Amino acid sequence: MIDRAVEELKAAGISVSTAEEDKIAYCKDFNPLHLHRLLKKETPALPDVVVFPKSTEEVSAVLRIANTYGVPVYIFGGASGVIDAATPYEGGIALSTLALNRVEIDADNRMVKAGAGVVGGRLEKILNHHGFTLRHSPQSLYCSTVGGWVATAASGQFSTGYGNIENLLISLTAVLPDGEVVTEKMTPRRAGPDLKKLFVGSEGLLGVVTEVVMKIFELPEEFLTISVEYDTMGEAVRDAKALMSLKPALIRIFDDEESIRYFDLEKFTLIAVFEGKGAGSRADIAKKMVSGEIAEGYAEKWLGRRFDVSDISKIVPLGFIFDTIEVACFWGDAERLYHEVINAIRRVEGTVTASAHASHFYESGLCFYFTFAGYPEDVEKYYREVWERAIKASLKNGGNVTHHHGIGRLRKSWLSAEIGGYISILKDIKTMFDKRNILNRGVMFD
């Protein structure tokens, strides 16, 4: 069946590759276990063919052909995800969105239309050139794509002030598994069911997002920061909650271990950014509100290093395993959850370091982002035990299973514990949209 599908794809004029190097390039996402396998010259999986559609119409043709023959399709943007959501375990077609790379700015209406394959760093550079910003800046900004942001319900470093991807979304175009193209009339807001939200966080289960329209903002005229030191996480969290009334663009709390890493300081540290009109006066008020000790320069140091993840490439070849686990919780659970999850990770034999920062804040709560590194005898066993203990500790102490990295295959065993009876609704929607189950098989549930 795959041979016949490839013949039809070529006949339709779609760019197709069966070269070994392309299949290896599209054999995985960025889950840490895959890197260990590649270092041993083992590929986690291989697609039979990689396709590079250049338009929504070509994506439609790919899915129509795949659906006809029941060939599985795995969707790739920048492949920067870490939850094992794109790995083509059943072969089939790896569909790259990177050729869907058009950008159109509508300055009058403060919005931008971007193809699903547009890389975030490129989009932000184009917007900045025209005096605008999206202010959606995940740490993967320079290797993640617009379509991937929607598919994973992504969050960025300035989400506290500007919202997450679902808050920026105006409209999207998607292709269903049978090739049908769905879109909607653009409008600032609508009543009634907002069905495009079905694709936000769907991780490619229901269709392929090909184009997205998002809000944009003028580059801020003012940009002020504050930096504060604390003795405990609880003190920093309480101040962060109070600062929310001043509408900061960004707040971040680093525990004592992460403060050593970033600032050479064994304290709990809070940084905040205020921008736009009145930023200076709000920053001044913030300095008077906080209970910790005002410091200088920590915010600037972090802003200068915030996209640097080079440590991973240095330690993994030495036999270490490194990963992050981000969960959300309400304010009242935050201090307890932080300590319980950190302790759960540290109790796993082989753990070298476990630390955390809080990176996204809301009126009702926040997101903790836990980082761990281990040097175990059995990498895979250790890795899965850390995840098991950390997620169980989160669920037991008022947290959830994820804030912005998604479910994929890595977290799917805990999904029903979080969403309860909605899991059956999700499965029913998947069956209705994808009767032949061709898209991203095995993601979220079996």
N, C-alpha and C positions, 0 to 999 in steps of 0.2 A: 504493500500500500504506500509506503514512504517513497518508493521509486516513482510511482505514478503521480504522487502529489508533487514531487520535485519537477517532473516533466511539465506539469500544468503550471507550476509557479514560473518556470522559465518561459513558457509559452505566453504567459500573461505579462511578460516584460519586467518581472520583479528581480532585483539584484539578489543572487543566491550564491552561497559558497559552501562547498563541502571540503575545503582545504583543512588539513589537520590543525594548522595554527589558528584558524578562525574557530574551529570547534573547541579547542583548548581555551581560547579567550572567552568563550561563552559556556564554560563548563560549571560555573559556580558563582555564588555571590561572595561577600567578604567575611563570611562566618569564620572565626579563628581556626576551627578544626580543619577547614579546607586548606588553609595555608600550611599547616603541619603536613597534610597529605601531599601537597605539591612539592614541599621540600624533600619528600621521600620519593619524588617522581611518580606519584599516584594521582590520577585525576578522579575527583569525586564522582563524575558522570560525564557523558559526552552526548551532545545532540547529534542527530544524523545530518542536519543541515542548518545553516544560519541564513536568515533572510534579513534584508535591509530595505524595507518599504520606505518610499519617499513622500507618501501622501496618505490621507485618510482612505482614499479610494484603494490604494495598494494594500493597506492593512486589511480592508474589507475583503479584498480578493484572497489574501493569505488565509484569513479565517474561514472564508467560504470553502476554499479547497481543503483545508485541514478538517473542517467539519464533515465534509463529504466522505472523506476516507477514515475518519475517526483517529486522526494523527494528533498526538499531544502537542501543545504549544506552550512554551515557557517564555515569559516576557522579560526583556532586559532593557533597562535604561543605562544608568552608569554602573550598575552592579555593585553599588557601595553599601547595600543592605547587609546586615549581619545576622539575620535570623533564618538563613537557609530557606529562602522563599522562592528562589529562581532556579535552583539546581535542577537540570534536566535528567532526573533519575530514570525516566522511561524513554530517553532518546527523543526522537521526533524533531520538532522545529524550535529553534531558538530565535525569537523575534526581537531584533534590535530596533529601538525607537530613535536611535541617534540621528538618523537622516531626516527626522521630523523636527527641523531646527529653525523654522522661521520665527521672527520676532516683529510685531507691529505695535507701535505705541500710539495710543489715542490720548494726547495731552489734554484736550478740552474736557474729556470725561474722566480723566484720571484713571486710566486702565491700560493694561497691556495684554495683547494676545500672543501666546507663545506655544510653539509646538512641544509635544511631550518630550522630545529628545533634547530640548535646549538645556545646556548645563547651567547651573545656578550662577556660577561665577561670571560666565559670559553675559547672562541676562542682567546681572547687577551692574556690570561695566557699561553695557549699552544704556541702561536707564540713567546711571550717573552722568553719562555724557550729555544727556538731555535734561539734566537738572532734577531727576527723579530717583527714587529708591523703592524697592519692594519691601525692604526691611525683613525679609525672610532669609535668615542666615544660619542654617544648620552647620555643624562642624564639617559636614561633607559638602559644603557649598561648591567647592571646585571640582567635585567628582560625582555629584548627584544631579538628577534631572527633574524638570517640572512635572512630568508624568509620574515619576517615582514619588515625588512629594505628595501628590494626590493619592496615589495607590496605598501609601503607608500612613496617611494622616500625619504628615511630618510637622515638626515644630522647629522654630529657629531661635537663635540666641536673644532676639528682641521680641519674643512672643509676649512677654509681660506687658509691653506697651502697644503692640500692633496685632496681637493674636496669632493663632496658628493657621495652617494652610486653609482650613475650612472657613476661617473668618475672612480670608483674602479672596476667596473664590467667588467669582461672579457667574461664570458659565463654563461648561466643558462640552466637548464632543467625544463620544466613545463609540467603539465598534463592538457589537455583541458577538458571541461565539459563532453564530450562523452567518455573520457578515453584515448584518443590518447596522446602519449608522444612525445614532441617536444624538440629537442636540436640542437646543431650546432657544427661544427668543431671549435676548439679553435685556435685563431690567435691573435697576438698583435693588429692588426687593419684590417678592411676590408672596401672596397668601396661597393657601393650598399646599399640597404635598410637594416638597422639594426633592424630586426623585434623583437629581444628579448626585445628591449626597449618598446614594447607594454605592457610588464608586469611590467615595472617600474612605480610605482604610480597607478597601476590598481586596487589595494585594493581588490584583489580576484575576480573581476568581470569576468575575461577572462580565468582564469585557476589557478591551484595550483603550485606555484614554489616549487620544491622539492630539488634542488641542485644548488649551486652558486659557480663560480670560480671568485676570486678577486685578484687584485694586493696586494702585501705586500712590506714592506720597512724594511731595516735594522734599528735596534734601533739607534737613533741618538747619536753621541759621545758628542756633545755639547748641552747644554740646558740653555738659558739665558732669563731673564724676565726683563721687565720694568713696572713701575707703575707711573701714572701721574694724577694729580688733576686739575679740571677745575671748572669754575663758571657756565657754561652753557652747554647744550647738543650740541649746534651748534659748539662750539669751539672743543669739543671732536670729533665730526663727521668729521670736517675739518682735524684734525690731523690724524685720522684713514685713511682717503682717501689718504693723503700724505704718510703714512707708508706702504701702499700697494706696493709701488715701491721697498721696501726692502724684499719682500717675507716672511712675518711673517707666522709662523705656526698657530698662534691663535691671534686674537684681540677680546677684549670684552670691551664694554662701559656700565657702570652702572649709572643710574640716581641718583639723590641725595637721594631718598628714599631707593633704593636698596643698595647704599653705606652705609647708616646707618645700614642696616640689616647685611651686610657682614663685614664692616670695622669700624663701629661706627664713621662714618665721614659724615657730611652733605655737600658733594661736588659731582660733577659729576666725575667719575673715569674711566680711561682707563688703561687696562692692555694688554700687548702683550708678546708673547712667540716667541723667535727665536731659532731654533734648526738646528743641522747638521753642516757641515763644514762652517766656516766663521760666525757662529752665534754670536760670541763675538763682532766681528767688526761691524756687522749689528746692534746689540743692542746699541753699542756706537754711531753709526751714528743716530740711532733713538732718543736717548736722546738729541742730539743736534738739531734735526729737530723739536721736538714738542714745542708748544707754552705754554703748561701748566706747572705746577710746578712738578718737579720730586719728587717722594716719594719712600718709601721703604716698601716692604713686602706685598703689597696688592695682587699681583699675587699669591704669595705663600699661602696666607690665602684662596683665592678662590679655588686654586687647591686642597687644603686639604679638602674643604667642598663641592666640586662640585657635588657629587652624593647624598648628604644628602637632602632628601625630607620628613624628619620625621615630619615637622611642619603640614603637611596635616593631618596625623593621629591624631594629637593633637587637631586641631581646628574644624574639621568637626563634631565629636560627640557632640560638644558644640552648634551646630546649624548654623555654618558658612558654606558658599559655597565658594569654592576656585577653580580657573582655570587659564589657560594661553591662550593667543591668539597671534600667531606669523604670521607676514606678512612681505612681501618683498617690497622694493621700490628703486627707483634710488636715487643717491646722492642728486640731486637737490630738491627732495621732502622730504628728511629725517627729517629735523628739524621741518618743518610744520606738517608733519604727526605725529611725536611723540607727539607734543602738542595737536593736535586735537583729537587723539585717547584717550590719557590720560584724557582730559577734558570730552570727551563723556562718558567714563566709570564713572568718578567721579560724573557726573550729574545724574546718576541713583540712585534713593532713595534706601538706604540700603547699599550703598558702604562704606566700612570701609577703604580700602586702594586700591590704583591703582599705579603701578610702571612699570618700563620697563628697559630692557637692550638690547643692540645690540650685537648679538652673532655670526653672520655669515657675512662675507664681501667678496665682489667681485670687479672686476675692475669697474663695472658700478653701484654698489649699495650695499645694506646691508639688513639684516633682523632685525626687532625689535620684541622683545619677551615681550609682555605685561602680567603682572600678576595682578589679582584682587582678593579681598576677600570681601564678603558681609555678612551682618547679617540681612536679610530681613524677613518680616512676611511670604511672599509666596516665597519659595526658587525657584521653577520652573519658576514662572513668572519673578522674578528678573533676574535669570540666562539668560533666553532667551532675555530679554530686553537689558542686557549688550552686549550680542553677536550681537544683531541687530544693536545697536548704534555704536559699535566698528567697525564692518565690513563695515557699511555704511560710517563711517568717513574715514576708510582706502581707500575704493574705490574712495571717493570724493577727496582725497588728494594725489592721485598718487600711492597708495599701492594696494596690491592684497588681496585675501581671505585667503591664506595660504602659508607658506614657506616650512614646512616639516612635519607637523602633518597629512596632508591629508584632504580629503573632508568628507567621511563617510556619515552619515545621518545628522550630526550637521551642516555642511556647504552647503549642496546640494542646498538649495534655492538660493544661490548666485553664483553658479558655472557658469550658463549661462551668468551672468553679466561680468564674467572675460573672458571666452573662446568664447563667441559669437556663431557664426554659427558652430563652432567645436563640440558643444553639440550634434548636429544631427549626425555627423560622429561617435562620441563616442557611441551613441545609436545603430547605424547601425552595428558597430563592435561587440558590445555586442550581438546583435541579431544573427549575423553570427557565433560567437564563441559558443554561449550558447542558442541554439534554444528553449530549454525548460525552460530557466531562472531559473536554479537550484542554481547558485552560488551567495551567498551574496546578496540576493534580497533586494532592497530598498536602496542600497548604491549608492551614487553620484546622482542618479535620480530615479524617480518613474517609 
